[in-house]
Amino acid sequence: MFGLTFLDLGIILLYLILITTIGLRASRSVKNTGDFFMGGRRFGKLLMVAKAFGVGTRADQAVAVVGASYQHGLSGIWYQWLYIFSTPFYWIIAPIYRRLRYVTTGDFFEERYGRMAGALYTLMAVTYFAVEIGMVLRGTGTTVEVLTKGALPANSVILVATFVFVGYSSAGGLVAAVSTKLLQSLMILILSLLLLPFAINSAGGLSDLRDKLDEQMFHLVSSSEMTFFFVAMITINGLVGIVAMPHHMAIGGAGKSEISCRTGWTYGNIVKRFVTLAWAFTGIYAAALFPGIAPESREHAFGTMLINLLPTGLIGLMIAAMVASLMAVCDAYMIDASALFTRNFYRKVSHAKETNSNEMRVARLSSVGVVALGIVVAFLLSDVVTGLTIVWKIMAFLGIPFWMAICWRRGNRYGLWASIIVTTGLSLSTQSIGWGLAEQIALYLPAGFLTFILVSLITKPEPEAKLHAFYTLLHTPVGEEQKLAQAGVSAVLEGQSVAAKGSEERSLEEQGHGLLLVDLLSLHKTFSFKRYRVDLLGFAAASAVIALIIGSAILLSKIGS
């Protein structure tokens, strides 16, 4: 049936039943929109790691990296390693989201830059979610279609998987989405690592592989698509844009403590950096074993490997893993998108008296609507990489005012609008005359920051009351909510809260929980190791792990040379 054995189909069906059961059971604990959108901020380290890994790691990414590595060699890894140098920064960025106690990143832009900025962000974020969901659906559906030789069409895969994750997610919101992440993460690890042993068995080790491929295939930087300049530019662009991605308010803010959020976002993504290495090597093995796939069809390499190397039963397991990766991201994205629509659009235009039940209904309907829009996008994208470049640009445009809001009190809404207009205009105009993505980034990022600073300096600042509330939140660690009450500042959603030991005796910031990024422009006055101990030690540890992963990639690429 559908090009699969009954064993394969049974494994797929078992996964669908398990994930639906877990999701629906978790939905029983959803009592209000705080639970639906942010899970009541109740999640510990393990679930936060699983959430970050599950939301950030998908089958379409594996498809893109394997395809790029098939064509260009190990340098194809940079389609997903563009954030590898940014990863240690997640440790020092995550507590910012948690301290602000906002529900959406739209809240961030509205509270810092005004209602129109919040509306703009909401529009761009919903576009982001539609493109991302479309990429996930397209990548997974296409791969399964290739795997089953067309017997299981991409459309059918998309519709079945969508029906399942929309069912449990619209019922249980973020609680259901996060509760399914442990199983989904396990399945994604299977997706990432299962092919390599069979590929090695068929083609031999890396030394044998060098006899079959051009030496250029083993270079981490290529002379064509993935040049050093391109890698450098997308890395910088990634660091600027990562903070503005709309799902990161939940990834960085749904934990019950700042440490949970730091650990989850940082080490969930470190696991992803590791499995991305496996994708790249899968791609060069595919080039050796199945040469001849046309460049425009390179994203079929992953499916070709599956159908030719995996035995009965494991094919079904791999399809279930691909569907799991699809659900892991789409269920989270649909909840984040519904939060944006409900809080930052519906609340602003509705004149009816709102109740919790009414907002829950709007949240559930809007979450389904965003998925429907994503399905439309899935059929319009020419390929996965096209979608990636759209996402990279949009997030960088918004990342500039995000960074400036955190670090610079003088930054204002006029700087935001001017910066977005300039960066968007430069990107569109240079693209129209044939500039590459790297060249565009090299122009629009410095121009965007400079425009923001100059326009902010010559226009009036934001209202002092708004600035006071914003920065008071940033200087009040989770667990010291009594300080907010004393300062007359209210939190949008506090949720469950766990503070560090000894917080009743002295300030958490004095114990080492000061935030380097928030104090960036005044570090010459405030810096001490004791005050920023958690930031510094965590950043150093994460940097060491990333260096180990990159070093491992370099060593592996040299084997047999």
C-alpha positions in Angstrom: 0.0 0.0 0.0 1.3 3.5 -1.0 4.6 1.8 -2.0 5.1 0.7 1.7 4.8 -2.6 3.5 2.2 -3.2 6.2 5.0 -3.1 8.8 6.0 0.3 7.6 2.4 1.5 7.6 1.9 0.0 11.1 4.8 2.0 12.5 3.6 5.2 11.0 0.1 4.6 12.4 1.4 3.8 15.9 3.3 7.1 16.0 0.2 9.0 14.9 -1.9 7.4 17.6 0.8 8.0 20.3 1.3 11.6 19.5 -2.4 12.4 19.3 -3.0 10.7 22.7 -0.2 12.6 24.4 -1.3 15.9 22.9 -5.0 15.5 23.8 -4.3 14.3 27.4 -2.1 17.3 27.9 -4.8 19.6 26.7 -6.9 18.9 29.8 -4.7 21.2 31.9 -5.4 24.2 29.7 -7.6 26.6 31.6 -6.9 30.0 30.1 -5.1 31.9 27.3 -1.9 32.0 29.5 -1.9 28.2 29.5 -2.7 28.1 25.8 -0.1 30.6 24.6 2.8 30.1 27.1 2.0 26.9 29.0 1.6 28.9 32.2 5.4 29.3 32.2 5.7 25.9 33.9 8.3 24.0 32.0 11.6 22.7 33.4 15.0 22.3 31.8 14.4 18.9 30.0 11.1 20.0 28.3 12.7 23.4 27.4 15.6 21.6 25.7 13.2 19.3 23.9 11.1 22.3 22.9 14.0 24.2 21.5 15.4 21.2 19.6 12.0 20.1 18.3 10.9 23.5 17.1 14.3 24.2 15.5 15.0 20.9 13.8 12.9 19.7 10.9 12.8 17.4 7.9 12.9 20.3 5.4 16.2 21.4 6.9 17.6 18.0 6.6 16.4 17.9 3.0 18.0 21.3 2.2 21.4 20.4 3.9 21.6 17.0 2.4 20.7 18.4 -1.0 23.2 21.3 -0.8 26.0 18.9 0.5 25.1 16.5 -2.4 25.9 19.3 -4.8 28.6 21.3 -3.1 30.1 19.0 -0.4 30.4 19.7 3.3 30.0 23.4 2.8 26.3 22.8 2.4 26.2 22.5 6.1 26.1 26.3 6.4 22.4 26.4 5.3 21.8 25.4 8.9 25.1 26.3 10.6 24.5 30.0 9.9 23.5 30.3 13.5 26.3 28.1 15.0 28.4 31.1 16.1 25.3 32.7 17.5 24.4 29.7 19.7 26.4 30.7 22.8 24.6 34.1 22.7 21.4 32.2 23.4 22.5 31.7 26.9 22.7 35.5 27.5 19.7 36.4 25.3 17.1 33.9 26.8 16.6 35.6 30.2 15.7 38.8 28.4 12.5 37.2 27.1 11.7 35.6 30.5 12.2 38.8 32.4 10.1 40.9 30.1 7.2 38.6 30.9 5.5 39.3 27.6 3.4 36.7 25.8 4.5 37.5 22.2 7.3 39.4 20.5 4.5 41.7 19.2 4.0 42.7 22.9 7.7 43.6 22.9 7.5 45.9 19.9 4.3 47.5 21.0 5.4 48.2 24.6 8.8 49.5 23.4 7.9 51.3 20.2 4.2 51.8 20.2 1.0 50.2 18.7 1.9 50.7 15.1 5.2 49.0 15.5 3.4 46.1 17.2 1.0 45.9 14.3 3.9 45.9 11.8 5.7 43.2 13.7 2.5 41.1 13.9 2.0 41.3 10.1 5.6 40.3 9.3 5.6 37.6 12.0 2.4 36.0 10.6 4.1 36.1 7.2 7.1 34.4 8.7 5.0 31.6 10.2 3.2 31.1 6.9 6.5 30.8 5.0 8.1 28.5 7.7 5.1 26.2 7.9 5.0 26.2 4.1 8.7 25.2 3.9 8.2 22.4 6.5 5.1 21.0 4.7 6.8 21.2 1.3 10.1 19.6 2.4 8.5 16.7 4.2 5.8 16.1 1.7 8.2 16.1 -1.2 10.6 13.7 0.5 7.9 11.2 1.4 6.6 11.3 -2.2 10.0 10.5 -3.5 10.5 7.8 -0.9 7.3 6.0 -2.0 7.9 6.7 -5.7 4.8 8.8 -5.9 2.5 6.2 -4.4 2.0 8.5 -1.4 1.6 12.0 -2.8 3.0 15.0 -1.0 -0.5 16.5 -0.8 -1.8 13.4 1.1 1.2 13.6 3.5 0.6 17.2 4.2 -3.2 16.8 4.8 -2.9 13.8 7.1 -0.1 15.3 9.2 -1.8 18.7 9.4 -5.1 17.1 10.5 -3.3 15.4 13.5 -1.2 18.3 14.8 -4.0 20.8 14.3 -6.3 18.5 16.3 -4.2 18.2 19.4 -2.7 21.7 19.2 -5.9 23.6 18.8 -7.2 21.8 21.8 -4.2 22.0 24.1 -2.1 25.0 22.9 1.5 25.2 24.0 0.9 22.7 26.8 0.1 20.0 24.2 2.8 21.1 21.9 5.5 20.9 24.5 4.2 17.7 26.0 4.7 16.0 22.7 8.3 17.3 22.2 10.1 14.5 24.0 8.7 11.8 21.7 9.1 14.1 18.7 12.7 14.9 19.6 13.6 11.2 19.8 12.1 10.7 16.4 14.0 13.7 15.0 17.3 12.1 16.3 16.3 8.9 14.4 15.6 11.0 11.3 19.1 12.6 11.5 21.3 9.7 12.4 19.7 6.5 11.0 20.9 6.8 7.4 24.6 7.2 8.1 25.4 3.6 9.3 23.7 2.2 6.2 25.6 4.7 3.9 28.9 3.9 5.5 28.2 0.2 5.1 27.5 0.7 1.4 30.2 3.2 0.5 32.9 2.5 3.1 34.5 5.0 5.5 35.6 8.5 4.8 39.0 7.3 3.4 37.2 5.2 0.8 34.8 8.1 0.0 37.7 10.3 -1.0 38.5 8.0 -3.9 35.0 8.5 -5.3 34.6 12.2 -4.9 36.4 15.4 -5.8 38.5 16.8 -2.9 36.4 20.0 -3.0 33.5 18.0 -1.6 35.4 17.8 1.7 35.9 21.5 2.2 33.8 23.3 4.7 33.9 26.4 2.6 33.5 26.2 -1.1 34.6 28.4 -4.0 31.1 28.7 -5.4 27.8 28.8 -3.5 29.2 28.6 0.1 32.2 31.0 0.0 33.9 32.4 3.1 32.3 35.8 2.4 28.8 34.2 2.1 29.2 32.2 5.3 30.5 35.3 7.2 27.6 37.4 6.0 24.8 34.9 6.7 26.3 34.3 10.2 26.3 38.0 11.0 22.8 38.3 9.6 21.7 35.3 11.7 23.0 36.9 14.9 21.1 40.1 14.2 17.9 38.4 13.2 17.7 35.5 15.6 16.3 37.7 18.5 13.3 38.9 16.5 12.1 35.4 15.4 8.5 35.3 16.7 8.6 31.8 18.2 11.5 32.7 20.5 9.4 34.5 23.0 8.0 31.1 23.9 11.3 29.3 23.6 13.0 31.9 25.8 10.1 32.7 28.0 8.0 29.6 28.7 10.3 28.1 31.4 9.6 28.4 35.1 13.0 29.9 35.8 15.7 31.8 33.9 18.0 28.9 34.1 15.4 26.6 32.5 15.1 29.1 29.6 18.8 29.5 29.2 19.5 25.8 29.2 16.6 24.9 26.9 17.3 27.4 24.2 21.1 27.0 24.2 21.5 23.2 24.5 18.5 22.3 22.5 20.2 24.2 19.6 23.6 22.6 20.4 22.0 19.2 19.8 20.8 20.6 16.5 24.3 21.7 15.5 25.5 18.1 16.1 22.8 16.5 14.0 23.3 19.0 11.2 26.8 17.6 10.9 25.3 14.2 10.3 23.1 15.7 7.5 26.1 17.2 5.7 27.9 13.8 5.7 24.8 12.1 4.6 24.8 14.5 1.6 28.3 13.6 0.5 27.7 9.9 0.9 24.6 10.4 -1.3 26.9 12.0 -3.9 29.1 9.0 -3.9 26.4 6.4 -3.9 23.8 8.0 -6.2 25.5 10.4 -8.6 23.6 12.0 -11.4 20.8 13.9 -9.6 20.3 17.2 -11.4 21.2 20.4 -9.4 17.6 21.6 -9.6 16.5 18.3 -8.1 19.2 18.0 -5.4 16.6 18.0 -2.6 15.5 14.6 -3.8 18.9 13.2 -2.6 17.6 12.5 0.9 14.6 10.5 -0.3 16.7 8.6 -2.8 19.0 7.5 0.1 16.1 6.4 2.2 14.4 4.2 -0.4 17.6 2.6 -1.6 19.4 2.0 1.7 16.8 1.3 4.5 15.2 -2.1 5.0 11.5 -2.8 5.5 10.2 -1.3 8.8 12.9 1.3 9.1 11.4 3.1 6.1 8.2 3.4 8.0 10.2 4.6 11.1 11.9 7.2 9.0 8.6 8.5 7.5 7.2 8.6 11.1 10.3 10.6 12.1 9.8 13.0 9.2 6.2 13.5 10.2 7.2 14.0 13.8 9.6 16.8 12.8 6.9 18.4 10.8 4.5 18.3 13.7 7.1 19.5 16.2 7.6 22.8 14.5 4.1 23.3 13.1 2.2 22.8 16.3 4.5 25.4 18.1 4.3 27.8 15.2 0.5 27.7 15.0 0.2 28.5 18.7 2.7 31.3 18.5 0.9 32.7 15.5 -2.5 32.5 17.2 -1.1 34.4 20.2 0.1 37.2 17.9 -3.2 37.4 16.1 -5.3 37.3 19.2 -3.3 39.6 21.4 -1.8 42.0 18.9 -4.5 42.2 16.3 -7.9 40.9 17.5 -7.7 42.7 20.9 -7.0 46.0 19.2 -9.8 45.9 16.6 -12.6 44.1 18.6 -15.0 46.4 20.5 -16.8 43.5 22.2 -16.3 42.8 25.8 -13.7 40.0 25.9 -13.9 36.9 28.0 -11.4 34.1 28.5 -13.7 31.7 26.6 -14.1 34.1 23.7 -10.4 34.7 23.4 -9.7 30.9 23.5 -12.1 30.5 20.6 -10.4 33.2 18.6 -7.0 31.7 19.4 -8.0 28.3 18.2 -9.7 29.5 15.0 -6.7 31.8 14.2 -4.2 29.0 14.7 -6.0 26.9 12.1 -6.1 29.9 9.8 -2.4 30.3 9.9 -1.8 26.6 9.1 -4.2 27.0 6.1 -2.1 29.9 4.9 1.0 27.9 5.3 -0.4 25.1 3.1 -1.0 27.7 0.4 2.6 28.9 0.7 3.8 25.3 0.5 2.5 25.0 -3.0 3.8 28.5 -4.1 7.5 28.1 -3.0 9.8 27.0 -5.7 12.2 25.3 -3.3 13.1 25.2 0.4 16.2 27.5 0.0 14.0 30.2 -1.5 11.9 30.2 1.6 15.0 30.3 3.8 16.4 33.5 2.2 13.0 35.2 2.7 13.0 34.3 6.4 16.6 35.4 6.9 15.9 38.9 5.5 12.6 39.6 7.3 14.1 38.7 10.7 17.2 40.8 10.2 15.1 43.8 9.3 13.3 43.4 12.6 16.4 42.3 14.6 18.0 45.7 14.3 15.3 47.6 16.4 15.1 44.6 18.8 18.8 44.8 19.6 18.7 48.6 19.8 15.7 48.5 22.2 17.5 46.3 24.6 20.9 48.1 24.6 20.0 51.8 23.9 17.4 53.7 25.9 17.4 56.5 23.3 16.2 54.3 20.5 12.7 55.2 19.3 9.9 54.3 17.0 11.0 56.8 14.3 14.4 55.0 14.2 12.6 51.7 13.8 10.4 52.8 10.9 13.3 54.5 9.1 15.5 51.4 9.6 13.0 49.0 8.2 12.2 51.2 5.2 15.9 51.5 4.4 16.8 47.9 4.8 13.8 46.6 2.9 14.4 49.2 0.1 18.1 48.3 -0.2 17.4 44.6 -0.2 14.7 44.8 -3.0 16.6 47.2 -5.1 19.9 45.4 -5.0 18.2 42.0 -5.6 16.5 43.5 -8.7 19.9 44.3 -10.2 21.4 40.9 -9.5 23.2 41.3 -6.2 23.7 38.1 -4.3 22.4 37.6 -0.8 25.8 38.1 0.9 26.4 41.4 -0.9 22.9 42.6 0.1 23.5 41.8 3.8 26.8 43.6 3.7 24.9 46.7 2.6 21.6 46.7 4.4 22.8 45.7 7.9 25.2 48.6 8.5 22.8 51.0 6.7 20.0 49.8 8.9 21.9 50.3 12.2 23.2 53.7 11.1 19.8 54.9 10.0 18.2 53.8 13.3 20.8 55.6 15.4 20.7 58.9 13.3 16.9 59.1 13.1 16.5 58.3 16.8 18.9 61.0 17.8 17.2 63.8 15.8 13.6 62.8 16.9 11.9 62.8 20.2 12.5 59.9 22.6 9.8 57.4 23.7 7.6 58.3 26.7 9.5 58.0 30.0 6.8 56.0 31.7 7.1 53.3 28.9 10.9 53.3 29.2 10.7 53.0 33.0 8.4 50.0 32.8 10.4 48.3 30.1 13.8 48.6 31.8 12.4 47.9 35.2 11.3 44.5 33.9 14.7 43.8 32.4 16.4 44.6 35.8 14.0 42.4 37.8 15.0 38.7 37.7 12.4 36.1 37.8 11.7 35.4 41.5 11.8 39.0 42.5 8.3 40.0 41.4 7.7 41.9 44.6 10.1 44.6 43.2 7.8 45.1 40.3 4.9 45.8 42.6 7.0 48.3 44.6 8.0 50.1 41.3 4.4 50.2 40.1 5.1 48.0 37.1 2.7 45.2 36.1 3.6 42.0 34.2 1.7 40.8 31.2 1.9 37.2 32.2 4.0 36.0 35.2 3.1 32.3 35.4 5.0 29.9 37.6 8.2 31.3 38.9 11.3 29.7 40.4 14.1 31.9 41.8 17.7 31.1 42.6 18.6 30.1 46.2 19.4 33.0 48.5 17.3 35.5 46.6 15.5 36.5 49.7 18.7 37.7 51.3 20.1 39.8 48.5 19.4 40.9 44.9 19.7 38.2 42.2 21.6 40.6 40.1 24.2 41.0 42.9 24.4 37.2 43.0 25.5 36.9 39.4 22.3 37.2 37.4 23.0 40.6 35.9 22.5 40.7 32.1 25.4 41.8 30.0 23.3 42.8 27.0 20.9 45.0 28.9 23.9 46.8 30.6 26.0 46.8 27.4 26.5 50.6 27.1 27.2 51.0 30.8 29.5 48.1 31.4 32.4 50.5 32.1 30.5 51.5 35.2 28.8 48.2 36.3 31.1 45.4 35.2 32.3 42.8 37.6 32.7 39.0 37.3 30.5 38.5 40.4 27.6 40.5 38.9 27.6 38.8 35.5 28.8 35.4 36.6 25.9 33.4 35.2 26.1 35.1 31.8 29.9 34.7 31.6 30.3 31.1 32.7 27.3 29.9 30.7 28.5 31.7 27.6 32.0 30.3 28.0 30.7 26.7 28.4 28.4 26.9 25.4 31.3 28.4 23.3 33.5 25.5 24.3 30.9 23.0 23.1 30.5 24.8 19.8 34.2 24.9 19.3 34.3 21.1 19.9 31.6 20.5 17.3 33.3 22.7 14.7 36.7 21.0 15.5 35.1 17.6 15.1 33.8 18.7 11.7 37.2 19.9 10.6 38.9 16.6 11.8 36.3 14.4 10.1 36.8 16.4 6.8 40.5 15.6 7.0 40.3 11.9 7.4 42.1 10.1 4.7 43.5 13.2 3.1 
